[in-house]
Amino acid sequence: MAKITTAIKDDLLTITVIGNLTAIDLIDVINAYYTSGKIIDVIWDLTDGSLQSITSDEFKTIAQAAKMATLAGTRKDGKTVFVGNTTSEYNMIRLYTVIAEISGVPVEYNVFRTIEDAKCWIGKNTLEAQQL
């Protein structure tokens, strides 16, 4: 079971995962935050976490949950970025992003190896990140 912490700054939700994330964990976060109307962009920090226990069928279920959570127009023009720093984790995340895009989840996806790159891509650089 994964330890999940969340932080919200303006319309950016950052989810930090430590340990093995399950499909149920991911869907619970989607249902709790994506439908709020306050969140536009999301960073999933899997630097110390893993999606390795999630099957491709479960990825399809997660994508459907994300699509349903955004049907009312929440997260319009939003971006979701995953951060994974190992090759195997990066590849698993890429698999999910392809499934989500094919499923019609109406947000833009990307995968990076660092939080700084993720923040730059979604345009939410902190002053600290800009100085690096």
N, C-alpha and C positions, 0 to 999 in steps of 0.2 A: 504494500500500500504506500502511496506517495504522500508526502507532506506538501500541501499546496498553500501558498500565501499569495494574497492579492494586494495591489496598490493602485489607487486611482488618482490621477493628476489631470484635472480638467476633463477632457474626453478620451484620455488614454488609460487603458487597463493593462497593467503588467502583472502577469501570472508567473510566479516562480515555483518550479517543481523540483523536489528532491525525492529521488527514488523512482519506482516503476509506476507510471501513470496507467490507469485502466480506462477503458471506454466509458464506464459509468462515471468516473471522476471527471473526465473531460466534458461529458454531456451535462453533468451537474453544474459545472462552471458556466457553460454556455447558457443553460436555462436561467441561472441566477443573475448573470450580468448582461448578456447580449440583448435581452428584451427590455432593459431598463429605460432605453431612450437617451441615456446619458453617455453611453460608450460609443465611440466611433472607431477608434483604432485599438488594436490588441497586440501585445507582445507576449508570446509564450516562451519563457526562459527555461529551456531544458538543458542548460549547461551542466547541472547536477542531477538531471532527471532523464527518463527514458520512455519512449513509446514502444519499445521492443516487444512487450507482451500483448500489443493490440494487433488483431488479425485484419486482413484486408476487408473482410465482411463487416467487422466492427468499425473500420474507417468509413465505410459507406453509411453505416448507422449514424456515426458522428456527423458526417457531412449533411445528412438529412436533418439532424437536430439543428445544425447551424443554419440551414436554409429555412427551416420552420421558424426559428427565432428571429429571423430578419424579414419575414414576409410582410410585416406591418410597416416596413420602411426604416426600421431601426438600423443603425450602422450604415446609413446611406453614404456612399462614396468612401466607406471605411477600408482600412487595410488591416490584414492580419499577418504577422510575421512570427516565425518560429526561429529560435536560436538553439542550435545543436552543434557541439564542438567535436564530435567524433564522426568519422566517415559513415559508420553504420547508422548512427542516429540521424545524420543529415539525409541519408538515402531514405530512411523510413518517413521522415517529415516530408520529403519531396513526393513520396508516394501518396501521402494523405493530401497534399495540396493539389495534386493532379485529380484525385478522386473528388475533392470538394469543387474544383473548377468545373469538372464534367457534370457534377450533380446540380450545378446552377446556383451555388452559393454566391450571392451578389456582392462579394467583397474581393479585393485584390489580395493575392497571397504571395509570400516570398519566404525564403529561408536564408539565414545567415549564420555565420560561426561566432559572431560577437554581438553583444548588446549595443555597442556603439554603432556598428554598421546597421543594425535593425532600426535604431532611432533615427539615423540619417535617412534611411529609405522612407520611413513614414513621415519624415519632416518634423520630428519632435525632439530635435537635438536639445540637450541641456547645455547651458553655458560651459559646464565642465567638459562635456563631450566635444564641444567645438574647439576647446583649447588644446586637445590632445593632438 
